[in-house]
């Protein structure tokens, strides 16, 4: 039995558990926003909602990548030798491509979640872009925004 194939197969198993647990927790919206596990970018860490959306969208890909990693580990250890090494490596590369694509989809979904603090919506005021500034008092009006009635 090739020790390199066994080493890569064990790495496949460890990664399968990590990505599988992250994917399942993300799909169930049970993965809390944190700086250690999951898709961690400024966009996904912006709010709890963006973190959850990213992991709900990426969850199926994360679980799929974990399944590929687990199968590659089983075949890598079961076959042994050069064939086992080839399966373990090909499975690792294929899973990393799928995991990267799933993370990209999750990041895109998180970027589409509106940031209410920066928009004119429910972050303050009257709750509508059409009414933006309508709740201000006459004392707070600037010369540019003041209208004169004749």
C-alpha positions in Angstrom: 0.0 0.0 0.0 1.3 3.4 -1.0 1.8 5.7 2.0 1.3 8.8 -0.1 -2.1 7.5 -1.3 -3.1 6.8 2.3 -2.0 10.3 3.4 -4.0 12.0 0.6 -7.0 9.7 1.3 -6.9 10.7 5.0 -6.8 14.3 4.0 -9.8 13.7 1.7 -11.7 12.3 4.7 -10.8 15.2 7.0 -11.8 17.7 4.3 -15.0 15.7 3.6 -16.1 16.0 7.2 -15.3 19.7 7.4 -17.1 20.7 4.2 -19.9 18.3 4.8 -20.7 19.7 8.3 -20.4 23.2 7.0 -22.7 22.5 4.0 -25.4 20.8 6.1 -25.3 23.5 8.8 -25.5 26.2 6.1 -28.4 24.5 4.4 -30.3 24.3 7.7 -29.4 28.0 8.5 -27.7 26.8 11.7 -24.2 28.0 10.9 -23.6 31.1 12.9 -21.7 34.0 11.4 -18.1 33.6 12.5 -14.6 34.3 11.3 -13.3 30.7 11.2 -15.7 28.4 9.3 -17.6 29.0 6.1 -17.4 31.5 3.3 -15.7 34.5 5.0 -15.5 37.6 2.9 -16.4 41.2 3.7 -19.7 40.7 1.8 -20.8 37.6 3.6 -19.7 38.9 7.0 -21.7 42.1 6.5 -24.7 40.7 8.3 -26.2 37.5 9.7 -28.6 37.5 6.7 -25.8 37.7 4.1 -23.9 34.9 5.8 -26.9 32.7 5.9 -27.9 33.3 2.3 -24.4 32.6 1.1 -24.3 29.2 2.9 -27.8 28.2 1.9 -26.9 28.8 -1.8 -23.4 27.2 -1.4 -24.7 24.3 0.8 -25.5 21.8 -1.9 -22.1 22.3 -3.6 -20.3 22.0 -0.2 -22.2 18.7 0.5 -21.5 17.4 -3.0 -17.8 18.2 -2.7 -17.8 16.4 0.6 -19.3 13.3 -1.0 -16.7 13.4 -3.7 -13.9 13.7 -1.2 -15.3 10.8 0.9 -15.6 8.6 -2.2 -12.1 9.5 -3.3 -10.8 8.7 0.2 -12.5 5.3 0.2 -11.3 4.4 -3.3 -7.8 5.7 -2.5 -7.4 3.5 0.5 -9.2 0.6 -1.0 -7.3 0.4 -4.3 -3.9 1.2 -2.9 -0.8 1.8 -5.0 -0.7 4.1 -8.0 -4.4 3.6 -8.8 -5.4 4.6 -5.2 -3.1 7.7 -5.4 -4.6 8.7 -8.8 -8.2 8.4 -7.4 -7.3 10.3 -4.2 -5.7 13.1 -6.2 -8.3 13.4 -8.9 -11.1 13.3 -6.3 -9.3 16.1 -4.3 -8.9 18.3 -7.4 -12.5 17.7 -8.6 -13.9 18.4 -5.1 -11.9 21.6 -4.8 -13.2 22.9 -8.2 -16.8 22.1 -7.1 -16.3 23.7 -3.7 -14.8 26.8 -5.3 -17.8 27.1 -7.7 -20.3 26.6 -4.9 -18.5 29.3 -2.8 -18.6 31.7 -5.7 -22.4 31.1 -6.2 -22.9 31.7 -2.4 -20.8 34.9 -2.6 -22.9 36.2 -5.5 -26.1 35.5 -3.7 -24.9 37.3 -0.6 -23.9 40.3 -2.7 -27.5 40.6 -3.9 -28.9 40.9 -0.4 -29.8 44.6 0.1 -27.9 46.5 2.7 -30.7 48.4 4.3 -28.4 50.7 6.3 -27.1 52.2 3.1 -30.3 52.3 1.1 -33.2 54.7 1.3 -35.6 52.0 2.4 -36.3 50.7 5.9 -33.0 52.0 7.3 -34.6 55.2 8.3 -37.0 57.9 7.2 -40.4 57.2 5.8 -39.6 53.7 4.4 -39.9 54.5 0.7 -37.5 56.0 -1.8 -40.3 58.1 -3.2 -40.8 59.7 0.2 -37.1 60.1 1.0 -36.6 63.4 2.8 -40.4 63.9 3.3 -40.0 63.2 7.0 -37.5 66.0 7.6 -38.6 69.1 9.5 -38.5 72.5 7.8 -35.6 73.5 10.0 -33.5 70.6 8.7 -34.1 71.4 5.1 -31.1 72.7 3.1 -31.4 75.6 0.6 -31.0 73.1 -2.3 -33.8 70.9 -1.1 -36.2 73.6 0.0 -39.0 74.4 -2.4 -40.8 77.7 -2.6 -44.5 78.0 -3.0 -45.7 81.0 -5.0 
